Amino acid sequence: YFSATTGKKRCHNRENGNQADKMQDDFYFFLKKWVITMDNSLKYYVKAYERQNFLVQNELPASRFFHGLRMEIDQSMGQGQSEILRIHNGLSVVWADYRLSRQIETDHVNMQVPFTLDLLLSGHFEFQISGAAKQSVAPGDIWFVHGPFDQASDTQFPDQKICGISIGLPQNFIEAWLGSSCCSASKGLEKLVSGLIGQSGSGMSGQAIPLLRGLQPSSECMRMARELISTRRQTFADNLHFESLALELLSRMLTLKDSPTISSVERTCSIRAAVDEAVDILRREWDDPPTISALSRRVGINECYLKKWFRRQTGMSIGEYVREQRMKKALELIETGRYSILQTALFVGYSNPSYFSTIFKKYYGQLPSYYLPRSGKNAL
């Protein structure tokens, strides 16, 4: 267990000290860039639930332990409730338990998501981030989510009990853990985020990564999550029990990653980095792109992984991405008025201007001539 006031004890030896200190410095930069404050996270959760037709029912009574809100779903949409809690130590705990009477699709723009671990207990839903492929979340899935998302959407389905819990970590809470303890949960957190530090400068707006899928209902994490949701918070002892349960559940979820799951996260981050590199290569070399085989060798992953993760990360195939780059360049050239449609077609790699016009119209909805400056309408 941890608290935000944990002393920063060094458990690594002197030889590893410089490396650990560098990781700590890098991670503090990562946190400053990506982790939103917990006050803002409360606002985020309220906005997110309001978009899903939840209404603020009442502010929970202030105490030395908690600050938070209770929300209930609009009765025209279903039945159920959610609580958004901030524990005095900075940790946030958000749980929801509801049933929809009809399908809800919600779009989000500039979505400010806290640094969270999310566990779904029942029901399922789908979400999509910034044009990437849709992801499905099922009971027993644990997801790690952080950072702002430019665009996101989710789909929730009717006639099923949707129940889940989310534990959010504020910046100072994580900083207190980083390099400060030898316990497995602290190491699990360091392993989890170390694979993300390299991503922070890549222009990505945030990440949602499945840490584990399909925990059994009888598993310790699922049992503790159910207990946390049902725990009373009326007495001093109740509050202590709730806080200890939240910390223990967080510790359990981090410890689950000690073996296969953390390796999966690290592999995922490695593949994401390789796809980012492939995108950069294709953006630079769109006029003479490498074959998929050559591209996979250059970025260091096999063709199957490259094709699968390229589509998942960009929302399109490699061929579609190259075509998009060519069409963007074609539009740029046409709008200058200095190039005819034939010249533009040849420049972006199409020897048949008629076929080029067909592809262009499919992409932009208009023929190339539509985008010619008025003085160049005859420059076909």
C-alpha positions in Angstrom: 0.0 0.0 0.0 1.1 3.6 -0.6 0.2 7.1 0.3 1.1 10.4 -1.3 3.3 11.2 1.7 5.6 8.1 1.3 9.2 8.9 1.8 11.5 8.6 -1.3 13.6 5.7 -0.3 16.1 4.4 -2.9 16.0 0.6 -3.2 18.3 0.4 -6.3 22.1 0.1 -6.0 24.5 2.9 -7.0 25.2 1.4 -10.4 21.5 1.6 -11.3 21.0 5.0 -9.7 21.7 7.2 -12.7 19.4 5.2 -14.9 16.6 5.3 -12.4 17.1 9.0 -11.8 16.9 9.6 -15.6 13.7 7.5 -15.8 12.3 9.5 -12.9 13.2 12.8 -14.6 11.7 11.6 -17.9 8.6 10.5 -16.2 8.1 13.8 -14.3 8.1 15.4 -17.8 5.7 12.8 -19.0 3.4 13.5 -16.1 3.6 17.3 -16.5 2.6 16.9 -20.1 -0.1 14.3 -19.9 -1.7 14.0 -16.4 -4.5 16.3 -15.6 -5.1 17.5 -12.1 -7.6 15.6 -9.9 -9.8 18.6 -9.6 -10.1 18.7 -13.4 -10.7 15.0 -13.4 -13.9 15.4 -11.3 -15.1 17.9 -13.8 -14.2 15.5 -16.6 -16.2 12.7 -15.0 -19.2 14.9 -14.5 -19.1 16.1 -18.1 -18.6 12.6 -19.4 -21.6 11.2 -17.5 -23.8 14.2 -18.4 -23.1 13.4 -22.0 -24.5 9.9 -21.3 -27.7 11.4 -19.8 -26.7 11.2 -16.2 -27.9 14.0 -14.0 -26.1 15.4 -10.9 -28.3 14.2 -8.1 -26.5 15.7 -5.1 -23.1 16.6 -3.8 -22.0 14.1 -1.3 -21.5 15.5 2.3 -18.0 16.9 2.7 -15.8 15.0 5.1 -12.2 14.6 6.0 -12.1 11.6 3.7 -14.0 12.4 0.6 -15.2 15.0 -1.8 -17.6 13.9 -4.6 -20.9 13.7 -6.4 -23.7 11.2 -6.9 -25.3 11.1 -10.3 -28.4 9.2 -11.6 -29.3 8.4 -15.1 -32.2 10.2 -16.7 -35.2 7.9 -16.2 -36.2 8.3 -19.9 -32.9 6.6 -20.8 -32.7 3.9 -18.1 -32.1 3.3 -14.5 -28.9 3.5 -12.4 -26.4 5.7 -10.7 -22.7 6.6 -10.4 -20.6 8.1 -7.7 -17.5 10.2 -8.4 -15.3 10.3 -5.3 -12.0 12.0 -4.5 -10.3 10.5 -1.4 -8.3 12.9 0.8 -5.0 11.2 -0.3 -5.7 12.4 -3.9 -6.9 9.1 -5.3 -10.2 9.2 -7.2 -12.7 6.3 -7.3 -15.5 6.3 -9.8 -18.1 3.6 -10.0 -21.2 3.2 -12.2 -24.0 0.7 -12.0 -26.9 1.2 -14.5 -29.1 -0.3 -17.2 -30.0 1.6 -20.4 -33.4 1.3 -22.1 -32.0 2.2 -25.5 -28.6 2.4 -27.2 -26.5 5.5 -26.6 -23.8 6.8 -28.9 -21.7 9.6 -27.5 -19.0 11.7 -29.2 -16.3 13.5 -27.3 -13.9 16.3 -28.5 -10.8 17.3 -26.6 -11.6 14.6 -24.0 -9.4 15.2 -20.9 -9.0 11.7 -19.3 -7.2 11.2 -16.0 -4.5 8.6 -15.5 -6.7 5.7 -14.6 -7.1 1.9 -14.3 -10.6 0.8 -15.3 -12.2 -2.5 -14.6 -15.6 -3.6 -16.1 -17.6 -5.9 -13.9 -20.6 -6.5 -16.2 -22.0 -5.5 -19.5 -20.0 -4.4 -22.5 -19.5 -1.3 -24.7 -17.5 -0.1 -27.7 -15.3 2.9 -28.1 -13.2 4.5 -30.8 -10.3 7.0 -30.4 -9.2 9.6 -33.0 -10.1 7.5 -36.0 -8.5 4.3 -34.9 -10.3 1.0 -35.0 -13.2 0.3 -32.7 -12.4 -1.4 -29.4 -14.7 -3.6 -27.4 -14.7 -3.8 -23.6 -16.1 -6.9 -21.9 -16.5 -8.0 -18.3 -13.3 -8.7 -16.6 -11.3 -6.4 -18.8 -8.8 -4.0 -17.2 -7.7 -1.0 -19.2 -5.1 1.6 -18.6 -6.1 5.1 -19.9 -4.3 8.4 -19.9 -4.0 11.7 -21.6 -6.2 13.9 -23.6 -7.9 12.6 -26.8 -8.7 14.9 -29.7 -11.7 12.8 -30.6 -13.4 9.8 -29.1 -16.7 8.1 -29.2 -18.4 5.3 -27.4 -21.5 3.1 -27.9 -23.4 1.6 -25.0 -26.1 -1.0 -25.5 -29.6 -1.4 -24.0 -31.0 -4.1 -21.7 -27.8 -5.1 -20.0 -26.4 -4.3 -16.5 -23.4 -2.1 -17.0 -21.2 -2.0 -13.9 -17.6 -0.9 -13.6 -15.0 1.0 -11.5 -12.2 3.4 -12.3 -9.3 4.4 -10.1 -7.5 7.6 -11.0 -4.1 8.6 -9.9 -3.1 12.3 -9.6 0.4 13.5 -10.5 1.8 13.9 -7.0 0.5 10.5 -6.1 2.4 8.8 -8.9 5.5 10.9 -8.3 5.6 9.7 -4.7 5.6 6.1 -5.9 8.2 6.4 -8.6 11.4 4.9 -7.4 10.3 5.1 -3.8 9.5 1.5 -3.0 10.6 -2.0 -3.8 7.1 -3.5 -3.5 5.6 -5.3 -6.5 2.9 -2.7 -7.1 5.4 0.2 -7.3 7.5 -1.8 -9.7 4.4 -2.7 -11.7 3.5 1.0 -12.1 7.1 1.9 -13.1 7.1 -0.9 -15.7 3.7 0.2 -17.0 4.7 3.9 -17.5 8.3 3.3 -18.6 7.0 2.0 -21.9 4.9 5.1 -22.4 7.6 7.7 -21.8 9.0 7.3 -25.3 5.5 7.9 -26.7 5.1 11.3 -25.0 7.0 13.1 -27.7 5.5 11.4 -30.6 2.5 13.6 -31.0 0.0 11.0 -29.7 -2.9 12.6 -27.8 -3.3 9.8 -25.3 -3.6 6.0 -25.0 -6.1 3.4 -24.0 -4.4 0.0 -23.5 -6.0 -3.3 -22.4 -3.9 -4.6 -19.5 -5.8 -7.8 -19.0 -8.9 -9.3 -20.6 -11.5 -11.7 -19.2 -10.9 -11.9 -15.5 -13.2 -14.5 -14.0 -16.1 -13.2 -11.8 -14.5 -15.2 -8.9 -11.1 -13.5 -9.3 -9.8 -11.4 -6.3 -9.9 -8.2 -8.3 -13.5 -8.7 -9.4 -14.5 -9.6 -5.8 -12.7 -6.5 -4.4 -14.3 -4.2 -7.0 -17.8 -5.4 -6.1 -17.0 -5.0 -2.4 -15.7 -1.5 -3.0 -18.9 -0.4 -4.8 -21.1 -1.8 -2.0 -19.1 -0.6 1.0 -20.8 1.9 3.3 -19.1 5.2 4.1 -21.0 6.3 7.2 -18.5 5.9 10.0 -14.8 6.6 10.5 -14.2 2.9 10.3 -16.2 2.6 7.1 -14.1 5.4 5.5 -10.9 3.7 6.4 -12.1 0.4 5.0 -13.2 2.0 1.8 -9.8 3.7 1.4 -7.9 0.5 2.1 -10.0 -1.4 -0.3 -9.3 1.2 -3.1 -5.6 1.0 -2.5 -5.6 -2.8 -2.3 -7.6 -3.1 -5.6 -5.2 -0.7 -7.3 -2.2 -2.7 -5.9 -3.8 -5.9 -7.2 -4.4 -4.5 -10.7 -0.8 -3.3 -10.9 0.6 -6.6 -9.6 -1.4 -8.5 -12.2 1.0 -7.0 -14.7 4.1 -8.5 -13.1 4.3 -11.4 -15.6 2.3 -11.8 -18.8 0.4 -8.6 -18.8 3.2 -6.2 -18.4 5.0 -8.0 -21.2 1.9 -7.5 -23.3 1.9 -3.8 -22.5 5.6 -3.4 -23.3 5.0 -5.3 -26.6 2.1 -3.1 -27.4 4.1 0.1 -26.8 6.9 -1.3 -28.9 4.5 -2.1 -31.8 2.9 1.3 -31.5 6.4 2.9 -31.7 7.1 0.8 -34.8 3.8 1.9 -36.4 4.6 5.5 -35.7 7.9 5.1 -37.4 6.2 3.4 -40.4 3.8 6.4 -40.6 6.7 8.8 -40.6 8.4 6.8 -43.4 5.3 6.8 -45.6 4.7 10.5 -44.9 8.2 11.2 -46.2 8.3 8.7 -49.0 4.7 8.7 -50.3 5.8 9.4 -53.9 7.9 6.1 -53.9 6.7 4.1 -50.9 8.5 1.0 -49.8 6.7 -2.3 -50.1 5.0 -3.7 -47.0 7.8 -6.3 -46.7 10.5 -3.6 -46.9 8.6 -1.3 -44.5 8.2 -4.1 -41.9 12.0 -4.8 -42.1 12.8 -1.1 -41.6 10.6 -0.7 -38.5 11.5 -4.1 -37.1 8.2 -6.0 -36.9 6.7 -8.7 -39.1 4.2 -7.9 -41.9 1.2 -9.3 -40.2 1.7 -7.2 -37.0 2.5 -4.1 -39.1 -0.7 -4.4 -41.2 -2.9 -5.2 -38.2 -1.6 -2.5 -35.9 -1.3 0.1 -38.7 -5.0 -0.2 -39.3 -5.8 -0.2 -35.6 -3.7 2.9 -34.9 -4.5 5.0 -38.0 -8.0 3.6 -38.9 -6.8 2.7 -42.5 -4.7 0.2 -44.3 -1.1 1.0 -45.4 -2.3 1.4 -49.0 -5.1 3.7 -48.0 -2.7 5.8 -46.0 -0.4 6.2 -49.0 -3.3 7.1 -51.2 -4.4 9.7 -48.6 -0.9 11.3 -48.7 -1.0 11.4 -52.5 -4.5 12.9 -52.6 -3.4 15.6 -50.0 -0.4 16.4 -52.2 -2.6 16.5 -55.3 -5.0 18.9 -53.8 -2.1 21.1 -52.6 -0.7 21.2 -56.1 -4.0 21.8 -57.9 -5.0 24.7 -55.5 -1.8 26.5 -56.4 -3.0 26.9 -60.0 0.5 26.2 -61.3 -0.1 22.6 -62.3 -2.6 21.1 -64.7 -4.6 18.0 -63.7 -2.4 15.9 -66.0 0.8 17.2 -64.4 -0.6 16.7 -60.9 -1.7 13.1 -61.7 1.8 12.3 -63.0 3.4 14.0 -60.1 1.5 11.9 -57.5 2.1 8.7 -59.3 -1.0 8.2 -61.6 -0.2 7.8 -65.3 -3.9 7.7 -66.2 -5.5 11.1 -65.5 -9.0 9.7 -65.8 -8.3 7.1 -63.1 -6.7 9.8 -61.0 -9.8 11.9 -61.3 -12.0 9.0 -60.2 -9.9 8.3 -57.1 -9.7 12.1 -56.3 -13.5 12.4 -56.5 -13.9 9.4 -54.3 -11.7 11.0 -51.7 -12.8 14.6 -51.8 -16.3 14.3 -53.3 -15.5 16.5 -56.3 -13.5 16.2 -59.5 -10.0 17.8 -59.5 -11.2 20.6 -61.8 -13.5 21.8 -59.0 -10.4 22.9 -57.0 -8.6 24.7 -59.8 -8.4 28.5 -59.3 -10.8 30.3 -61.6 -8.0 31.4 -64.0 -6.8 27.8 -64.3 -10.2 26.1 -65.0 -9.1 25.4 -68.6 -5.7 23.9 -67.5 -6.9 20.4 -67.8 
